[in-house]
């Protein structure tokens, strides 16, 4: 019995069982994802659970605070503080800002008190707030005033009652439209005159629900604002009077001599009534309308915000992701089958013991991936330190993203807890500095690098430094534009402390542990002289493989990407993190599979420079995401230099981070694949 044939049979058997195990693992993973998807679909059909948010109860006549947040625009992408515009001033003349967390400050939220007075279950009719001067009117060639300019730029108010964001109700001759995102508009521009008109009257419609088993206590479950533009004819009253002005020709709702009636669309558009131009002295008024909603419970009050008309329903998203999972399952089966059949044939050829002179001559003319066994684990020629730094940063970002999405899917980072999502991302990224240091150091040690100190410094400073520099430039632009996106100085100092005081030391600790471990063990030895690489076919050229390898993972996440872009740039709510967890997992799996496949093709073409290629192929989806971002920017219809800096600055950093994450996954799965196949052949 030939001992070489016996060894060859054992290796074939191991390979066969390895790929069978790989197929079973893929099937189990897809099965688990399917179960998770069904569970998420069932959860989407029921109420949203918002852990960590305690309900507040009210009694008759109790004061209800109406708070104002930043005014936002999907055209400029630069939010402004509410009192940056000439609205009615806060009580006492100086606004009081709510205690805001770290994430709210980074997001540009500025929640402040307002001059609007509300008492629970007490309706109010055309209450006067103040008289304010909006500035000169609009004239050709003249610069519009602040309010008119904000209206032309489509700014929206964002008001809050009981931590519930305001919905916007817009009425015309035919329809009544209610939107649960982006707040309500500051005003409107007349289609023919192209003049700006301000919404100086609002109907505050608030619905409440009685607390079960507690008599006389209620909870607020809905808050809707219906804005109107009303040109009041008035005369200012003396200081100290009950009202700030005497309305000469009042609406029915403003006439104290008539029965109480609320302002409505018919009153505002009646003959002889005109909208209020955003100029000169303007009287601001409001109505408060309380109503009981016996069906809507407090636990369900955010449901309608999170199931907006602009987003797909849970059922549509469920079937869309299910189709993607089928595609991934088919792709996994194809990759496993192709590799199994080709590798089985390669092993049979490489491990065959020649018996005749003809077989010995054929064995001397070997071809394929076995020929590069002496070079396949050779350290990369081009900047190996940078590759180690990229891999460490990719591992750090992955360690941040997975826990964030997981806990968000459990409901711990909901819209009612403003700023918590960004705060969690920041702290997790800081704590994952040790992961970056460990991965980068051990990989650099494998590359036989000597400048370990420089490698650790770059790991700690390169991506965070690039991100902070981008943030600092955008922050300066926000300051110059007077935007609420401008982060306070103390918050910037805290960011620097988190980076330099926590993340950098943790990176050095991780690097110390990484250098203390042995370098990665490879199944074959590396020769002293590199093997010459033959000419490669065009479809294995670097640009071609990056483009092809990126389009498959990109196609698996395009639906969720569109929704995330809407949440980032159009002030929409995004809370389907369970679906996002599934989609992100699919993205990583497809990136790994397509990278392994092209890594095999590259080795078969006797090209052993796979380190950088596998990293770039794995990160190819970031290129397509950036191209999608460029196309998405055109839909925003903006032409402002500050907006260009803001949008492409943050999109560039996000896509670079995605490149590092998926590139890390692609390179390490290719490393695992190469170790498996080269450990399974007989090397003379």
Order of alpha helices (4+ residues) and beta strands (2+ residues): alpha-beta-beta-alpha-beta-beta-alpha-beta-beta-beta-beta-beta-beta-beta-beta-beta-beta-beta-beta-alpha-beta-alpha-alpha-alpha-alpha-alpha-alpha-alpha-alpha-alpha-alpha-alpha-alpha-alpha-alpha
